[in-house]
Amino acid sequence: MTERTAAPAGDAHQTATRKHMETLAGEDLVAWRMADEGGRDSPDSRNLQDEFPMGWYNISYSDEIAVGQVKPVRYFAQDLALWRGEDGQARVTSAYCAHYGANMAVGGVVHGNLLECPFHAWRWEGDGSCREIPYARVIPPQAKRPGCIPGWPVVEVNGMIMVWYHSQGAPPQWQPMVFPEVGQEGWTPFRKYQWHVFTALENMADNAVDVSHFKYVHGATTVPTYEFSFDGISRVITAYLKLQTPKGLIDGKIESLTYGPGQGFVRFSGLTETILVTGTAPVERDKTHSRFAFSQPIGEAEGPRAGLAKALVKDIVRQFDQDKVILDKHLRMDPPLVCDGDGPFGRNRVFYSQFYANKQPPHIKGVA
């Protein structure tokens, strides 16, 4: 005979997470999503991963950097320079000039397709090679080699600037996935949200397969039926659920695709059609930048169902706000102690282990 624990009373689910979120609204909430959290515990004390997973990562939206513009960004515990040349292509290198270490993302200038250092005007290509030194007769051979300063493979897809990261500097092992609905005629421009979450990237991947937390963190009143598929570098989660409307219950469906550790695409159908493009990138061992970009059919976003369309986006964002409260203080359990009502943590961690260049697949115990 199987022993089951008693369910808590309904009011017990008014958790500290949701109570905390009720204190934030408007500009305060937007600021909280990206605010730094000083005095947090060290990554080692929280058992966070010491290696960033290999993959393609969104470091900017395409429309956030114009031709001739350079800006500083920080990912993978490194300061980077992002610029767009006259040819329209985005380029990314280390922010620091190999000459005397000036930060070229601060005060640097784009000349043609090259980034000019503000200190001595050395000019760099996106592959990390120096192409021009205005006061030198000869460019040092080492400076002329690609990779003199680290250069990063860059691809623009789905309205996002993606860079390839590998802890050992290996070239891209796959290309980013193109989501055909993005930018399609008849769909709204992106409605964007972003967060800094103070945990490692893999812990957020665990959160996606954690089916039991929806009731206790997000206050879900019904438990969807889930299907999970792991295939190569892709993971698909399909949720079937009942949605309450003024006209009664209707069938809803959520299809969530993760492609590598950094790309995500979610389709919501039933109540209103919505797509969500996600980009998640590690900043530090204990800091992850997560971007959400929503698009909906114009007829639904601006027509009679506009209220439903806005409410759906608001609810998804609210749930991620609640997840952030938990994940910001999260201690990684390796392995976690699981029960038969949990999601497939074990399969997810084995799937995720392929993205670490320096680690072996984990040993997983238990039913999940």
Buried (B, 14 or more C-beta within 10 A) or exposed (E): EEEEEEEEEEEEBEBEBBEEBEEBEEEEBEEBBEEEEEEBEEBEEBBBBEBBBBBBBBBBBBEBBEEEEBBBBBBBEBBBBBBBBEEEEBBBBBBBBBBEEBBBBEEBBBBEBBBBBBBBBBBBBBBBBBBBBEEEEEBEEEBEEEEBBBBBBBBBBBBBBBBBBBBEEEEBEEBBBEBEBBEEEEBBEBBBBBBBBBBBBBBBBBBBBBBEBBBBBBBBEEBBEBEBEBEEBBBBBBBEBBBEEEEEEEEBBBBBBBBBBBBBBBBBEBBBBBBBBBBBBBBBBBBBBBBBBBBBBEBBBEEEBBEBBBEBBEEBBBBBBBBBBBBBEBEBEEBBEBEEEBBBBBBBBBBBBBBBBEBEEBEBEEEB
